[in-house]
Amino acid sequence: MTGNQSKVLVCSTVVLLSYLVWSGRAVAQSQNSSQNSATPLVRVLQAKGILTAEEVAQLSQASSASDADSRLAKLLLNKGIISQADYNQMLGDSSVVAASSPNSGAVNLVSTVYHVPGTASAAAAPAVASNAPIVTVDSDPQQVPPVQIASVSPTTISAANPIRPFPVGGLKKGELKPAITVAGVGITPYGFLKATFVHDTSSPGGDDFPLPGFLGDTGPAGAPEFHVKARASRFGTNFEWGDRNPNLTVTGKLEMDFEGNFNRSDNRNLSSIRSSNVGIRLAYGRVDYKFTKADTFSALFGQDWTPFTSSTLPNILETTGVGIGFGVLWERAPQMRFGWTHDFGAFQLMPEVAVVLPAIGDVPSAANLSNQLGYGERQGPDSASPQMEGRLVGQWQLDHAPNVAPAQLIVSFEEGHRTAIVLAAAVPAAFKAAFPRGATVSSPTTGVTFEWQLPSHWVTLIGKVYSGSDLRYYFGGQLFSNYNSVFGLTGTADATSIDGGSTVVFGNSGGVPVVAPQLPVRARGGFAQIGLPLSRWFGSDPEGRNAGWSFYAMYGTDQANTRDLAKAAPGGSRARSDMTVGTLNYKLNKWVSFSFEESLYRTRANTAVPDLPLFMGLHQHEWRDVRSEGGAIFSF
């Protein structure tokens, strides 16, 4: 939008508000006893879907013309139609201005408006799940993902609001505010360009994001590395399809990033390190239907964040891995998800359940890639059963100060299975007679989380704890999946599964040929993060250059069950990893942010194995990586 267009829009808004005030008072004066009837303009706003029937009814109950003006102005302010400055100018009430001043002791209640994940403010910077969420300097993360706070009062600095991939209560018609409309479909592009430098004191895998240690030796030193990366940049588009029913909202999202693999071709071989492939992050359509004022049904079809464990993501700069193996847990997957929200007034309750693509994350051998349904595995789909996930969210306004998001408490779960198939030709010779047609072996995956998001205008606390089994697909359990339970078996022999992702063991139990059971590796962990809106603390000028300072500190840990690891072949070398991260953000304006992050990543060895793993060429109990990352994020 150009400067002239902005001026025209502001002028139009002021004219509209002036007419609003005039028409409301004129009608009141001319009708006296008919003060409760709706004005023509109010009826127009209702016809366009800006006001609901309930809101029009509330306006009609105003005790006076000035009361009606005040109510209507407050509704338009809360919906983001007008700014705080417009509201103040319309009413001409100095007390309102004083109440909204950051230096005033009074509290100005401003409703928080949410957008679909990924549409967060430009300040958002990094975030999770690229899988990683994004970090938003203000309130938008990731990848994470991202949902966040809408209009920010020009008189109040935004709080340190959490990153939220999921809305609660459904999406309202017109909430996406399309940039353009084509054939009745509203389209709103969004995204960010992100460039950072990275220095790791130990990155033996050559990655530009941290992974748990003891995945291999580092050589004589710790294998330090330096990167400059731009592939975390992200692009997306929100869609809204028009429908004549005011209670029905149909929306969609397509989002992608450049965190994919690198090209292998004659014109790229020498420069493949800067030519990463674009990949899908999110792609879904959703329907929200408001049955009553208090009840809303939601349905989503496509790829989105998983309801299990992805609701709460940390606000950090590193958004490629976002804590893989260090206690965060998250995932995006194809799904069909259904939810119902009931609004009790001061409290909203939303249960959701989803049928999700069954996935485990086992790595196939190079020779079997052609057999894969997708990179990494086919054992989830080979179980021939869906993965079930769900979550229960309670939401309420903990702090009524301006620009503070509602608080949430969340419980989530997942349950699924995997199956390894051994072809008849791969069965060991000693067991071919017992298994002439081949064999299968299965194991379950389960998980449960408890998550909290407690925003206030002084400090915001978020976090989660989890427990489960075979959480590799969600980047937990130190990335271990399952193991063969060979206790009591004799005469064992190995075979490779059809995808090359598993070694299946055959043996004799009491003289009877059997396939050794495969059991999941159990895990537990979690993280906690505190967000501090520094500029708000020190009463900075909301329109000044010091309004965008914030600081986040977090700790996360992930641990696999050492008893399970002792049975895993060839034996798990790592038992627990943790991360300590501090992130300082500066928001130059609503489009440009700068961040610096200092972190310590550690992995502890599994002492149940005979020899400690190698680090810096020596057998050591602990691997460490001191990581420094900083850069700029340009959002739109």
C-alpha positions in Angstrom: 0.0 0.0 0.0 1.4 3.4 -1.0 1.6 6.5 1.2 -1.3 8.1 -0.7 -3.4 5.0 -0.4 -2.8 4.9 3.3 -3.8 8.6 3.7 -7.0 7.9 1.7 -7.8 4.9 3.9 -7.3 7.0 7.1 -9.4 9.8 5.8 -12.1 7.4 4.7 -12.1 5.9 8.1 -12.4 9.2 9.9 -15.3 10.2 7.5 -17.0 6.9 8.2 -16.6 7.4 12.0 -17.8 11.0 11.8 -20.9 9.9 9.9 -21.4 7.1 12.4 -21.5 9.5 15.3 -23.7 12.0 13.4 -26.2 9.4 12.2 -26.5 7.8 15.6 -27.1 11.1 17.4 -29.5 12.3 14.6 -31.6 9.2 14.8 -31.7 9.4 18.6 -32.8 13.0 18.5 -35.5 12.4 15.8 -36.9 9.2 17.3 -36.5 9.7 21.1 -38.4 6.6 22.1 -36.9 4.6 19.3 -33.2 4.9 20.4 -32.9 1.1 20.4 -33.5 0.7 16.6 -30.6 0.0 14.4 -29.3 2.7 12.1 -29.0 2.1 8.3 -25.3 2.0 8.6 -25.4 -0.7 11.4 -27.6 -2.8 9.1 -25.1 -2.4 6.3 -22.3 -3.5 8.5 -24.3 -6.5 9.5 -25.1 -7.4 5.9 -21.4 -7.3 5.1 -20.6 -9.7 8.0 -18.7 -7.1 10.0 -21.4 -7.2 12.8 -23.2 -10.2 13.9 -26.9 -10.3 14.8 -26.0 -10.6 18.5 -23.8 -7.5 18.3 -26.6 -5.6 16.5 -28.9 -6.6 19.3 -26.5 -5.3 21.9 -26.2 -2.0 20.1 -30.0 -1.7 20.1 -30.0 -2.0 23.9 -27.9 1.1 24.4 -29.3 3.5 26.9 -28.5 6.6 24.9 -27.1 7.7 21.5 -23.7 8.3 23.0 -23.8 4.9 24.6 -24.6 3.4 21.2 -21.7 5.3 19.6 -19.3 4.0 22.3 -20.4 0.4 22.0 -20.1 0.5 18.2 -16.7 2.1 18.3 -15.5 -0.5 20.8 -16.8 -3.3 18.6 -14.9 -1.9 15.5 -11.8 -1.5 17.6 -11.8 -5.0 18.9 -12.4 -6.3 15.4 -9.3 -4.5 14.1 -11.5 -2.3 11.8 -10.2 0.9 13.4 -7.1 1.7 15.4 -6.9 2.9 19.0 -6.1 6.4 17.7 -9.2 6.4 15.5 -11.3 5.2 18.5 -9.9 8.0 20.7 -10.5 10.6 18.0 -14.0 9.5 17.4 -15.1 9.7 21.0 -13.0 12.7 21.8 -12.6 11.3 25.4 -9.3 12.2 27.0 -10.0 9.6 29.7 -9.8 6.9 27.2 -6.4 8.1 26.0 -5.1 8.3 29.6 -6.3 4.8 30.3 -4.5 3.3 27.4 -1.2 5.1 28.1 1.6 2.8 29.1 2.4 5.1 31.9 -1.1 5.0 33.3 -2.0 2.7 36.2 -5.4 2.0 34.7 -6.1 -1.1 32.6 -7.5 -0.8 29.1 -9.1 -4.0 28.0 -8.6 -4.7 24.3 -9.7 -8.0 22.9 -7.1 -10.1 21.2 -7.7 -11.0 17.6 -6.1 -14.2 16.2 -5.0 -15.1 12.7 -4.5 -18.5 11.2 -1.1 -20.1 12.0 1.7 -18.6 9.9 0.1 -15.2 9.6 1.9 -13.7 12.5 3.2 -10.3 12.5 6.2 -9.3 10.5 8.2 -9.1 13.6 8.1 -12.8 13.8 11.3 -14.1 13.1 12.4 -17.5 13.6 10.1 -20.2 14.5 9.6 -23.8 14.8 8.8 -26.6 13.4 10.8 -25.9 9.8 10.2 -27.8 11.0 10.5 -25.5 13.0 8.5 -22.8 14.1 9.4 -19.4 13.6 10.7 -17.0 15.9 8.8 -13.9 16.1 10.3 -11.0 17.7 6.9 -9.9 18.8 4.5 -12.7 18.6 5.0 -14.8 15.6 7.1 -17.8 15.5 8.2 -20.2 13.2 7.4 -22.0 11.4 5.7 -22.4 13.7 4.5 -21.9 13.2 2.4 -19.1 13.8 -0.6 -17.6 14.7 -0.8 -14.5 16.6 -1.9 -11.3 17.8 -3.6 -9.0 15.5 -3.9 -5.3 15.8 -1.5 -3.7 18.3 -2.5 -0.5 20.0 -0.2 2.4 19.0 -0.2 3.4 22.7 0.8 0.0 24.1 3.7 -2.2 23.4 2.8 -5.9 22.7 3.4 -8.5 25.4 5.7 -11.5 24.9 2.9 -13.6 23.4 3.4 -17.4 22.7 3.7 -19.0 19.3 0.5 -20.8 18.4 0.0 -23.0 15.3 -3.6 -23.6 16.2 -6.5 -21.2 16.6 -9.2 -22.0 19.3 -12.8 -21.4 18.6 -12.7 -21.5 14.8 -12.0 -18.8 12.3 -14.5 -15.9 11.8 -15.6 -14.9 8.3 -13.3 -12.2 6.9 -10.7 -12.6 9.7 -7.9 -13.3 7.2 -8.4 -9.8 5.6 -7.5 -10.8 2.0 -5.0 -8.7 0.1 -6.7 -9.5 -3.2 -9.9 -11.3 -4.2 -10.0 -13.5 -7.4 -13.3 -15.1 -8.4 -14.6 -14.9 -4.9 -11.5 -16.3 -3.3 -9.6 -14.0 -0.9 -5.8 -14.4 -1.2 -3.3 -13.2 1.4 0.4 -13.9 0.9 2.8 -13.9 3.8 6.3 -15.0 4.8 9.7 -13.8 5.7 13.3 -13.7 4.4 15.7 -14.8 7.0 19.5 -14.7 6.9 21.7 -15.7 9.9 25.3 -16.6 10.7 26.0 -19.7 12.7 29.0 -20.9 14.7 29.1 -24.3 16.4 31.9 -25.6 18.5 30.9 -29.1 17.5 28.9 -30.1 14.5 30.3 -33.5 13.3 27.4 -34.1 10.9 28.1 -30.9 9.0 24.5 -29.7 9.6 23.6 -26.0 10.0 21.2 -27.0 12.9 22.0 -28.9 16.1 21.5 -32.6 16.6 22.1 -34.8 19.6 25.8 -35.8 20.1 27.5 -39.2 19.8 26.1 -39.9 16.4 29.7 -40.4 15.4 33.2 -39.4 16.2 34.2 -35.8 15.8 37.9 -36.3 14.9 40.8 -34.9 16.9 38.9 -31.7 17.6 35.2 -31.1 18.3 34.5 -30.5 14.5 33.6 -26.8 14.8 31.8 -25.2 11.9 30.7 -21.8 10.5 27.6 -21.3 8.3 25.7 -18.4 6.7 22.2 -19.6 5.8 19.2 -18.2 4.0 17.3 -21.4 3.4 15.1 -20.9 6.5 13.2 -18.3 4.5 9.5 -19.1 4.2 6.6 -18.2 1.9 2.9 -18.9 2.3 -0.6 -18.0 1.2 -3.9 -17.9 3.1 -7.1 -18.5 1.2 -10.7 -17.7 2.1 -13.6 -18.9 -0.1 -16.7 -16.7 0.0 -20.0 -18.2 1.1 -23.4 -16.6 1.6 -24.0 -18.3 5.0 -22.7 -15.8 7.7 -22.0 -18.7 10.0 -19.8 -20.7 7.6 -16.1 -19.9 7.1 -14.1 -21.8 4.5 -10.3 -21.2 4.5 -7.0 -22.8 3.4 -3.3 -22.4 3.6 -0.3 -23.3 1.5 3.2 -22.8 3.0 6.7 -23.8 1.9 10.3 -23.3 2.8 13.8 -24.1 1.4 14.9 -26.5 4.1 14.9 -29.5 1.7 17.7 -31.5 0.3 20.4 -30.2 -2.1 20.4 -30.7 -5.9 22.7 -33.1 -7.7 23.1 -32.0 -11.4 25.9 -30.9 -13.7 25.1 -27.2 -13.3 24.7 -27.4 -9.5 27.2 -30.0 -8.3 29.9 -27.4 -7.5 27.4 -25.1 -5.8 24.8 -27.5 -4.4 25.5 -26.1 -0.8 23.6 -23.0 -1.7 20.8 -24.6 -3.8 18.5 -26.3 -1.3 15.1 -27.5 -2.6 11.8 -26.0 -1.8 9.5 -28.2 0.2 5.9 -28.3 1.4 5.3 -27.3 5.1 1.6 -26.8 5.3 -1.2 -27.5 2.8 -4.8 -27.7 4.0 -8.4 -26.6 3.7 -10.6 -26.1 6.7 -14.3 -25.4 7.5 -15.6 -23.6 10.5 -19.3 -23.5 11.3 -20.9 -21.5 14.1 -23.9 -23.5 15.3 -24.8 -21.1 18.1 -23.2 -18.2 19.8 -21.3 -20.6 22.1 -20.7 -23.6 19.9 -18.4 -23.9 16.8 -17.5 -26.9 14.7 -14.1 -27.1 12.9 -12.8 -29.6 10.3 -9.4 -29.6 8.6 -8.2 -31.7 5.7 -4.5 -31.7 4.6 -1.1 -31.2 6.1 -0.9 -29.2 9.3 0.9 -29.3 12.7 0.0 -32.5 14.5 -2.5 -32.1 17.4 -0.1 -34.3 19.5 2.7 -32.2 21.0 2.8 -29.4 18.4 0.6 -26.9 20.2 3.4 -25.3 22.2 6.6 -24.3 20.5 9.5 -22.2 21.8 10.3 -18.8 20.5 13.9 -19.2 19.3 16.0 -18.1 16.4 17.0 -21.6 15.3 14.0 -22.7 13.3 15.4 -25.6 11.2 15.4 -28.2 13.9 13.7 -26.3 16.8 15.1 -28.6 19.4 15.3 -31.9 17.6 16.2 -34.5 20.3 16.4 -31.8 23.0 12.9 -31.9 24.5 10.6 -29.8 22.3 8.8 -32.4 20.2 6.7 -31.4 17.2 5.7 -32.6 13.8 3.7 -31.7 10.7 1.7 -34.5 8.9 -1.2 -35.2 6.6 -4.4 -35.5 8.6 -8.1 -35.1 8.9 -8.9 -33.3 12.1 -12.2 -32.4 13.7 -12.9 -30.2 16.7 -15.7 -28.6 18.7 -15.4 -25.4 20.7 -17.8 -24.4 23.5 -17.6 -20.9 24.8 -18.6 -20.6 28.5 -18.1 -16.9 28.5 -14.9 -16.4 30.4 -13.6 -19.8 29.4 -13.4 -21.8 26.1 -13.0 -25.6 25.9 -11.9 -27.2 22.6 -11.5 -31.0 22.1 -10.0 -32.2 18.8 -9.4 -35.6 17.3 -7.5 -36.4 14.1 -6.8 -39.3 11.8 -3.1 -38.9 10.9 -0.7 -40.5 8.4 0.9 -43.4 10.4 4.6 -42.7 10.6 7.6 -43.9 12.6 10.6 -42.3 10.9 12.8 -45.5 10.5 15.6 -44.9 8.0 15.8 -47.3 5.0 18.9 -48.7 3.4 20.1 -46.9 0.3 19.3 -50.0 -1.8 15.6 -49.9 -0.8 14.7 -46.3 -1.5 12.6 -47.3 -4.5 10.3 -49.2 -2.1 9.5 -46.2 0.1 6.2 -44.5 0.3 8.1 -41.5 1.5 11.6 -40.7 2.7 12.6 -42.5 5.8 10.0 -45.2 6.1 7.0 -47.2 5.0 6.6 -49.2 8.2 3.8 -46.9 9.5 1.6 -47.3 6.5 2.5 -51.0 6.4 0.6 -51.4 9.7 -2.6 -50.8 7.7 -4.1 -48.8 10.6 -4.4 -45.0 11.1 -2.5 -43.1 13.7 -4.9 -41.5 16.1 -4.1 -38.1 17.8 -6.0 -35.6 19.8 -5.9 -32.7 22.2 -8.0 -30.9 24.7 -7.5 -27.1 25.1 -8.8 -24.8 27.8 -8.4 -21.1 27.1 -9.2 -18.0 29.2 -7.9 -14.5 29.6 -5.4 -14.6 32.4 -4.2 -11.0 32.1 -6.6 -8.3 30.8 -3.9 -5.8 30.0 -3.8 -4.6 26.3 -2.3 -6.9 23.7 -2.0 -9.9 26.0 -3.0 -13.2 24.4 -5.3 -15.6 26.3 -3.8 -18.3 28.5 -4.0 -22.0 27.5 -3.7 -25.4 29.2 -3.4 -28.3 26.8 -3.4 -32.1 27.1 -2.6 -34.1 23.9 -2.1 -37.8 23.0 -1.2 -40.1 20.1 -1.4 -43.9 19.4 -0.3 -45.8 16.4 1.6 -48.9 15.1 4.3 -49.9 12.7 4.9 -53.2 10.9 8.2 -54.6 9.5 7.7 -57.0 6.6 10.2 -59.8 5.8 9.9 -61.3 2.3 10.0 -65.1 1.9 13.3 -64.8 0.1 14.9 -62.9 3.0 13.9 -65.4 5.7 17.1 -67.2 7.1 17.6 -70.7 5.8 17.1 -72.3 9.2 13.6 -70.8 9.4 12.3 -71.1 5.9 10.3 -74.2 6.7 8.5 -72.4 9.6 8.0 -69.2 7.6 7.6 -70.2 3.9 5.6 -67.1 3.1 7.7 -64.6 5.0 7.0 -62.9 8.3 5.9 -59.7 10.0 6.5 -58.1 13.3 4.9 -55.0 14.8 5.3 -52.5 17.7 3.2 -49.6 19.0 3.9 -45.9 19.5 2.2 -43.9 22.2 2.5 -40.5 23.7 0.9 -38.0 26.1 1.8 -34.3 26.8 0.7 -31.6 29.3 1.4 -28.1 28.0 0.9 -24.6 29.4 1.0 -21.1 27.9 0.6 -18.3 30.5 1.0 -14.9 28.9 0.9 -11.7 31.0 2.0 -8.1 30.3 5.1 -8.5 32.5 6.3 -12.1 31.7 5.1 -15.1 29.7 5.7 -18.7 30.7 5.3 -21.6 28.3 6.3 -25.3 28.3 5.4 -28.9 28.1 6.2 -32.3 29.6 5.8 -35.5 27.7 6.1 -39.3 28.1 5.7 -42.1 25.6 7.3 -44.8 23.5 8.8 -44.8 20.0 8.7 -41.0 19.7 11.4 -40.8 17.0 9.0 -39.4 14.4 8.3 -36.5 16.8 12.1 -36.0 17.4 12.1 -37.5 20.9 13.5 -40.5 22.6 17.0 -39.5 21.5 15.9 -40.5 18.0 15.6 -44.2 18.9 12.6 -46.2 17.6 12.4 -49.8 18.6 14.6 -52.9 19.5 14.4 -56.7 19.2 13.6 -58.5 22.5 15.7 -61.6 22.1 15.7 -62.7 25.8 15.2 -66.5 26.0 15.7 -67.1 22.3 18.3 -69.6 21.0 19.8 -70.2 17.5 19.0 -66.6 16.4 19.5 -65.4 12.9 18.9 -61.9 11.3 16.9 -60.8 8.3 16.3 -57.4 6.7 12.8 -55.9 6.4 11.5 -55.1 2.9 12.4 -51.4 3.2 15.8 -52.0 4.8 14.7 -50.0 7.8 14.8 -52.8 10.4 16.8 -55.9 11.3 14.3 -58.7 12.2 15.5 -61.5 14.4 14.4 -65.1 14.1 15.0 -67.6 16.9 13.7 -70.6 18.8 11.7 -70.4 22.0 11.3 -73.7 23.7 12.2 -75.4 20.4 9.5 -73.5 18.5 10.6 -71.1 15.7 9.5 -67.5 16.3 10.1 -64.0 15.3 11.6 -61.9 18.2 9.2 -59.3 19.4 10.1 -55.7 18.6 9.4 -53.3 21.5 9.4 -49.4 21.4 12.1 -47.4 23.2 10.4 -45.4 26.0 11.1 -41.7 26.5 10.3 -38.7 28.5 11.2 -35.0 28.6 10.0 -31.5 28.0 11.0 -27.8 28.0 10.1 -24.5 29.7 10.6 -21.0 28.4 10.2 -17.5 29.9 9.6 -14.5 27.7 10.4 -10.9 28.8 9.0 -7.9 26.9 11.8 -5.6 27.9 10.5 -2.5 26.1 7.2 -2.8 27.9 9.0 -3.2 31.2 10.8 0.1 30.8 7.9 2.0 29.4 9.4 2.7 26.0 7.6 4.9 23.5 5.4 2.5 21.3 6.2 4.6 18.3 9.9 4.9 19.1 13.0 2.8 18.1 13.3 1.2 21.5 9.8 -0.4 21.5 10.9 -3.8 20.1 13.3 -5.3 22.7 12.5 -8.7 24.1 14.4 -11.6 25.7 13.6 -15.3 25.9 15.3 -18.0 28.0 14.6 -21.7 27.9 15.7 -25.1 29.0 14.8 -28.4 27.4 15.7 -32.1 27.9 14.9 -35.4 26.2 15.8 -38.8 27.7 15.5 -42.4 26.4 14.9 -45.3 28.8 18.4 -46.7 29.5 17.1 -50.2 30.1 15.6 -50.2 26.6 18.8 -48.8 25.2 20.8 -51.5 26.7 18.8 -54.0 24.7 18.9 -52.1 21.5 21.3 -53.4 18.9 24.1 -52.4 18.5 23.3 -50.6 21.8 22.3 -47.0 22.3 25.4 -44.8 22.8 23.4 -41.7 24.0 20.9 -41.6 26.8 19.9 -37.9 27.4 20.4 -34.5 25.7 19.5 -31.0 26.9 19.6 -27.5 25.6 19.9 -24.1 27.3 19.1 -21.2 25.1 19.0 -17.4 25.4 17.5 -15.2 22.6 17.6 -11.4 22.4 15.3 -9.9 19.8 15.1 -6.3 18.5 12.2 -5.3 16.3 13.2 -2.3 14.2 9.7 -1.9 12.8 6.8 -4.1 12.0 8.6 -5.7 9.1 12.3 -6.0 10.2 13.7 -7.8 13.2 17.2 -8.6 14.4 18.1 -11.5 16.7 21.1 -13.0 18.5 21.0 -16.4 20.2 23.6 -18.1 22.4 23.0 -21.7 23.4 24.6 -24.8 24.9 23.6 -28.2 23.6 24.8 -31.3 25.5 24.4 -35.1 25.2 25.1 -37.6 28.0 26.4 -41.1 27.1 24.6 -44.3 28.0 26.7 -45.7 30.8 25.0 -49.1 30.4 27.1 -49.8 27.2 30.6 -51.3 27.7 32.6 -48.4 26.2 31.8 -44.7 26.3 31.4 -43.1 22.8 34.1 -40.9 21.2 34.2 -37.1 21.4 37.4 -35.3 20.2 39.0 -38.7 19.7 38.5 -39.7 23.3 36.0 -41.9 25.1 33.9 -39.3 27.0 30.7 -39.1 29.1 29.5 -35.8 27.6 29.3 -34.2 24.2 29.0 -30.3 24.1 28.2 -27.7 21.4 28.3 -24.0 22.2 26.3 -22.4 19.4 26.1 -18.8 18.4 23.6 -17.6 15.8 22.5 -14.1 14.8 20.8 -12.4 11.9 17.9 -10.5 10.4 14.3 -11.4 9.5 12.4 -9.4 6.9 8.7 -10.2 7.1 5.7 -9.4 5.0 
